[in-house]
Amino acid sequence: MQESLLKRKKLTSAEEDAHRALEQTQRYQSGAFKLAFADREFMLRDELRPVRLQLELLKPEMIQNERQVYCTVVVFGSARFVSHEAALDALEQASVQARQQPEDAVAQRHLRHAERRLAQAYYYEEARRFGALVTEHSINQLGISLKIVTGGGPGIMEAANRGAFEANGDSIGLNIVLPMEQAPNPYITPELCFQFHYFAIRKMHFLMRAEALVCFPGGFGTLDELFETLTLIQTHKSRKVPVLLFCREFWTQLINFDLLVDEGMISADDLRLFEYVETAEEAWEAITRFYHSEPLHPALPGQ
């Protein structure tokens, strides 16, 4: 009894005071009288942006520490890819319309689009298999639990979260409020599904625990995240981790890295900051090879 009294909190909690303030007289319930941290309109003012930035940094950090998430593998890629099954269904529907309307340019365009999506479904299925490989084998092969983390949306993000889910493991989704595309996919561990307003803080969270980055083909968002990671490693603002570009043909057609070297924009050694892989197994092998020569350094609390 005495021990429980000694361990009691000495100060009233913010939650207790927030509830107590709601019960007080309505005469002073104007914006000025509200507790600052319980005043939504006040918290959303432009002047409070520094506070909101701090909160967006702290909330996912604290929750992941509480759940002992210290090491992750980041998976980026297009939000527009779909599974093989979904792509096949779409192609069958487009084929029927194209046969019924052979002179309709729109129907023919939809058919070509569906054919391309079926070919691109390969990336979805490889990301899905990669998510499962990381989840199933990281403890046995590297001695530490690696969690898949994605941007939380559809496409490659969904595929990697799905692979982890199907392997009975947890995975993380760092969603962001956007006018389209960015509803959380159903395979993220609910307790590790976060939502952001600030791109900058979201990108920090991608890298704060990252032990590897796997970049599948994608658009502006994928390129943004890839080049930020490469820049941080190049400038030694981040320690080196495996950066894997999935599908050499896509990346070498998209970006002429050799031109950057020839023009003196980057050094030849900078091309060693990343490597190309073609399959989920190659990607996982590259990660394990790296960490068999370089020990893992998990971002433990207090570091």
N, C-alpha and C positions, 0 to 999 in steps of 0.2 A: 504493500500500500504506500509506504513511505517512498519507495523507489519510483513508483508511477507518478507521485506528486512532484518529485524532483525533476523528472524528465518532461514534465508538461511544458508546452510552449509558453514563453514568458510574455510574448507580445501577441496582440490580436492579429489574426491573419487578414490579408487583403480581401479574401473571399467572404469572411465573416462581416467585415465592415461594408462590403458592397451590398450584402443582403440587408444589413441593418439600415443602411441609407435608404433603401427602397421602402422601408416600413415607416420612415419618418414623415412628418407633415408634408402635405402636397403643396403648401404655400410656397416653398422654396425649391420646387423641382424644375427650375429654369436651368439652362445650360451652365450658368455660372456656378450653381450650387452642386452640380453633379461631381462625384469623385472623378478626377482626371482620367484614371485608367479604365473607368466604367462608362465614360462618355464617348460613344461611338463617333459622333460628329466631330468632336475635338480630336480624336485619334486619327481621323481621316483628313485633317487640314494639311495643306502643303507644308506648313512649318514643322509638322511632325514627321516628315519623311525620314530624317535620321533615326528616329525611334522605331519606325516601321521597318527600316532596313535591319536594325539590330534584332528586332523580334523575329523577322524572317530568317535571320541567321541562327538565332538561338533555338527556336522551337524544334526544327528537325534535328539539330545537333543534340539537344537534350534527350529527345525521344530515342534516337539511335543509340546513344550511350546507355540509356536505361535498358534497351533491348540487346545490348552487347554487340552492336553492329560496328565493327572497326575496319573491316577490309571488304572492298567491293570490286567488281569488274563492271566497267561502264560499257553499255552497248548503245551506239548511235545508229541511225539510218532512217530511210524514208518512212514517213507515216502513211504512204499511199500503197504500199505493197499489201497483198492479202495472201491467205493460205492457198495451198494448191487446190484444196477442195472448193473453196469459194471462187477461185479464179476459173476452175473448170466449169462450175455452174454458170458463171457469167458468160463464159465463152459459148456454152450450149445455147443460152438464150439469145445471144447476139447472132449466132449462126442461123438460128431459126428465122429471126427478123431479116437477116441479110438474104436468105433464100427466098423469103416471101416478098421482099422488096429489092430486087437486084438492081434497079435503077436509082434507088434512093441513096444519095451521097452520105446522108447522116447515118443510115443503117450500115453502110460499108465502113464508115469511119469508126463506128462503135465496134464493129467486128475486128478491125485492126488493133484498136485499143485493147480489146479483150484478149487478143492473141499475145500482145505485148505483156499484159498483166499475168498471163499464164506463165510466160517465160520468166518473169520477175518473181514469181512465187517461189522459185528456187531459193532466193535470198531469205524469204520468210521462213522456209522450212529449215534452212541452215542455222538461222538465228535461234530458232526454236530448239534445235538439237544442241546448239552451243550452250544455251541456258541450262539445259539438262546436264550436259557434261560438267560444267562448272559446279553445279549444285551437288551432283552425285560424287565427284571425285576430288574436290579440293581438299577435304580433310585428310583423306588417305594419301594423296600424292604430294600435298604441300604442308600438311600438318596444321592447317588453319581453315576456318570456314569462310569462304568467299561468297558474298551475296551479289546477285545480279542487280544492277541499278539501271533504269532507263528513264526516259522523259515521260513515261507513264501513259502515253497515248496509243494509237493504233499502229498498224504496220510492223516494222522491225521491233519497235518497242513492245508491242503486244506479244510478238513471237518470242522474244527473249524472256519476258515475264512468264509466258505460257510454258516454256520449257522448264523453268525453275518450278513452277506450280505442279507440272506433271511429274516432276522428280520428287515431289513432296517436300519442297524446300520453300523458305521465305525469299521474297524478292521485293525490291523497292521501286516506287514510281515517284518521280519528281515532276508533278504536273505543273502547268502554268496556265493562267487565265488567258484564253485567246478567243477571238470571235468564231473560230472553227477548229475542228480536228481534235481538240484537246480535252475530251472527256476521258476519265481514267478507264483503262482497259480492265476487264474483270479478273485478271490473273495476278494482280498485285496483292501482296499481303495487306489486308485492310489497315492494320496498325502501322504500316510503313508506307502508306499512300499520302503524300504531302501535296500541298498546293501553294504556288508562289505567284506573287505579283511582279517581282523584280527579276528580270533575266539574269542580272549580274550575280545576285545571291544564289539563284538556282545553279548557275554554272560553277560557283564556288563549291557548292555541295556535291556536284558531280565529281570534283577532283580531290576534295579533302580526304576521302577514304580510298581513292582509286588505286588499285594495284595493277590495273591493265585497262586499256581502252581498245575496244573493237569497233571499227567504223565500217558499216555496210554502205553501199551506194545510197545517196540521199541528196537533198537539195540544199537550200540556203542555210537552214538550221544545222544540218549535219556538217557542212563546210565551216560554219562559224565555230562550232564546238571543236572540230578537228584542229583548225588552225590556232585557236586559242591555246589548246593543249600543247601543240608543237612549239608555239612561241614561248610558253612558260618553261618547257623543258630546255629549249634552246638557250634561253637566257638564264637558266639555273634558278629560276624562281620556284620550280618544282623539281623534285628528284626524278630521275629517269625511270620510266615504267614501260612495259611493252605497249607500243602503239601499232595496232594491226589493221591494215587496210584490206578489206575483203573484196576480192576480184581485181587482180592486176589490170586486166583489160579495161575495165571501167575507169579506174583511177588514172592510168597512164594516158588514156584518151582525154580525160577531163582536165588534167593538170600536167603541164610540161615541167616537171621538176628539174630535168636536165637543163632546160633553158635558164632557170633561175641560177643554177651553178655556172653555166657558161657566161652569163651576164654579170657574175660576181655578186648577185643578190643574196645568195646563201653559199656556204662552203660545201665542199664535197662530203665532209664528215656529217653534215646535217641530214644527208640522205640515210644515215644510219639510225636516225631517230624513229624510224618506222620500218615495217616490213609488210610484204604482201602475203596473204593467205587465200586459199581457195575453198577450204572446207572447214566445218566446225572442228574436226579432229586436228587439222593443221593449226588452227587458232589456239586450241587448248595445249597442243604440244609446244608451241612457241612460248606460251606463258610458263609452262612447267620447266622448260629448258632455261628460261631466263632466271627463274627463282631457284633452280638447283645450283646456279652459280652465284646468284645474288640473294641473300636471305630476305625474307619478308620483313617489313617494318610497319606493323599496324599502327594506326593513329589512335593510340590509347588515350583515355581522358587525362588531362593534365599535361600532355605533351605540347 
